[in-house]
Amino acid sequence: FKIVIDAGHGGHDPGAVGKNVNEKDLTLKMALQFGEMIQKNYPDVEVLQTRTTDVFIPLFRRIQFANEENADLFISIHCNFINNSKTRGTETFVMGLHRADENLDVAKRENASILLEANYESNYDGFDPNSAEGHIMMSMLQNNYLDKSIEFAADIEAQFSTFHMSKSRGVKQAGFAVLRRASMPAVLVEAGFLSNGIEE
């Protein structure tokens, strides 16, 4: 099982700026600690980080890395910010439904290149990107990724609540660029509000 952990922002992109800390620094610390916890408790799980230092990585490249590595799960870690300093809590986002069709279109376009391969029928178990059945299978796969993402996001929010780390603001859907084109369950975790002094 392979997990890609993405520390949000980095380099010349500080992310949210609190009174004492930048989002990019907190997300990197959380991502590295999270990766260490997984490797310690689940040594059979392979953990890959999109960044391990303070560097800027374009959003599209983060999910592209997970796709190239054939990751089973993608987790992007962030911190929230709002003008109301009393607002607090965690939120876990999944790809917005309006992006599901776009992902399917991208998959169709990218999968068409298998027709250029010799023996593509045997290489892909009879999958034909030009067939109606092939597109139905891809659509089901995209829906499954979204369903699994929602299920995993709910588990994350339940854990935040269980450990009383903060108030869970629930699972939400949005068109985050970093979750676009994911070929695995993918979530973006907002681990708290830097605009709230206690959570910072």
C-alpha positions in Angstrom: 0.0 0.0 0.0 1.4 3.4 -1.0 0.5 6.8 0.4 1.5 10.1 -0.9 1.5 12.9 1.7 1.5 16.4 0.4 2.7 19.3 2.6 0.7 22.3 1.3 2.5 25.4 0.0 6.3 25.9 0.4 9.1 28.0 -0.9 7.9 31.4 -2.1 4.3 30.4 -1.3 3.8 30.8 2.5 0.2 29.9 2.5 -1.8 31.3 5.3 0.2 33.6 7.6 -0.6 33.5 11.4 0.8 35.7 14.1 3.7 33.4 14.8 3.9 30.9 12.0 3.4 30.4 8.2 1.2 27.6 6.9 4.0 26.2 4.7 6.2 25.5 7.8 3.4 23.8 9.8 2.2 21.7 7.0 5.7 20.4 6.4 6.2 19.5 10.0 2.8 17.8 10.1 3.5 15.9 6.9 6.8 14.6 8.0 5.6 13.6 11.5 2.5 11.9 9.9 4.8 10.0 7.6 7.0 8.8 10.4 3.9 7.7 12.4 2.7 5.6 9.5 6.1 4.0 8.9 6.5 3.2 12.6 3.0 1.7 13.0 2.6 0.2 9.6 6.0 -0.8 8.2 4.5 -2.4 5.1 3.0 0.9 4.0 5.2 2.9 1.6 5.1 6.6 2.4 6.1 9.2 -0.2 6.3 12.9 0.5 5.7 15.5 -2.2 8.3 17.7 -0.4 10.6 17.3 2.6 12.1 20.8 2.5 10.9 24.3 2.1 10.4 24.3 -1.7 7.6 25.3 -4.0 6.0 22.6 -6.1 3.2 23.4 -8.6 -0.2 22.0 -7.6 -0.6 19.9 -10.8 2.8 18.3 -10.2 1.8 17.1 -6.7 -1.0 15.0 -7.9 0.9 14.0 -11.0 3.6 12.6 -8.8 1.0 10.5 -6.9 -0.4 9.2 -10.2 3.1 8.4 -11.6 3.8 6.5 -8.4 0.6 4.5 -8.6 -0.3 5.6 -5.1 -3.3 4.1 -3.3 -4.1 7.3 -1.3 -3.2 11.0 -1.6 -3.4 13.3 1.5 -2.8 17.0 1.2 -2.2 18.8 4.5 -3.2 22.5 5.0 -4.1 25.0 7.6 -7.2 27.3 7.3 -7.5 31.0 7.7 -10.6 33.4 8.0 -11.1 37.0 9.1 -13.1 35.8 12.1 -10.6 35.0 14.8 -13.2 33.0 16.8 -13.7 30.4 14.0 -12.0 27.1 14.6 -12.2 23.5 13.6 -11.0 21.0 11.0 -12.4 20.3 7.6 -11.6 17.6 5.1 -12.2 18.2 1.4 -12.7 15.9 -1.5 -12.9 16.7 -5.2 -16.1 18.6 -6.1 -18.7 16.6 -8.1 -18.3 19.2 -10.9 -14.7 17.9 -11.4 -15.6 14.2 -11.6 -16.7 14.6 -15.3 -13.6 16.6 -16.0 -11.4 13.8 -14.6 -13.3 11.3 -16.7 -12.7 13.4 -19.8 -9.0 13.6 -19.0 -8.8 9.8 -18.4 -10.5 9.2 -21.8 -8.1 11.5 -23.5 -5.0 10.0 -21.8 -6.2 6.4 -22.2 -6.6 6.9 -26.0 -2.8 6.7 -26.3 -2.9 2.9 -25.4 -4.2 2.4 -29.0 -0.7 3.3 -30.1 0.8 0.3 -28.2 1.3 -3.1 -29.7 -1.0 -5.8 -28.2 -2.9 -3.2 -26.1 -5.9 -5.6 -25.8 -3.8 -8.1 -23.9 -1.8 -5.5 -22.0 -5.1 -4.0 -20.6 -7.3 -7.0 -20.2 -9.4 -6.2 -23.2 -10.0 -2.6 -22.2 -10.9 -0.5 -25.3 -10.9 3.3 -24.8 -13.2 3.7 -27.8 -15.9 1.4 -26.5 -19.0 2.4 -24.5 -18.2 -0.3 -22.0 -14.7 1.1 -21.5 -16.1 4.6 -20.6 -18.7 3.1 -18.3 -15.9 1.2 -16.5 -13.8 4.5 -16.2 -16.9 6.4 -14.9 -17.4 3.7 -12.3 -13.8 4.0 -11.3 -14.0 7.8 -10.9 -17.2 7.4 -8.8 -15.4 4.8 -6.7 -12.5 7.1 -6.1 -14.9 9.9 -5.0 -16.9 7.5 -2.8 -13.7 6.2 -1.1 -12.4 9.8 -0.7 -15.6 10.8 1.0 -15.5 7.7 3.2 -11.8 8.4 4.2 -12.5 12.1 4.8 -15.3 11.1 7.2 -12.9 8.8 9.0 -10.4 11.7 9.4 -13.0 14.1 10.7 -14.2 11.4 13.1 -10.7 11.0 14.5 -10.3 14.7 15.0 -13.5 14.6 17.0 -12.5 11.5 19.0 -9.3 13.0 20.1 -10.9 16.4 20.9 -8.2 18.1 18.9 -10.7 20.6 17.6 -14.3 20.9 16.4 -15.0 19.0 13.2 -16.5 21.2 10.6 -17.2 18.1 8.4 -16.5 16.7 5.0 -16.9 19.1 2.1 -16.5 19.1 -1.7 -14.6 21.7 -3.6 -12.6 22.0 -6.9 -9.2 22.1 -5.3 -6.6 22.0 -8.1 -4.3 19.7 -6.1 -7.1 17.0 -6.1 -7.8 17.3 -9.8 -6.8 14.3 -12.0 -6.3 12.0 -9.0 -6.3 8.4 -10.0 -6.8 7.3 -6.4 -8.9 8.3 -3.3 -7.6 11.8 -2.5 -8.4 14.3 0.3 -7.3 17.8 1.4 -7.2 18.2 5.2 -7.5 21.7 6.7 -6.1 20.9 10.2 -7.2 24.1 11.9 -7.4 27.9 11.6 -4.2 29.9 11.9 -6.5 32.9 12.3 -7.6 31.4 15.7 -4.9 32.1 18.3 -5.6 28.8 20.2 -5.5 26.7 17.1 -2.4 28.4 15.8 
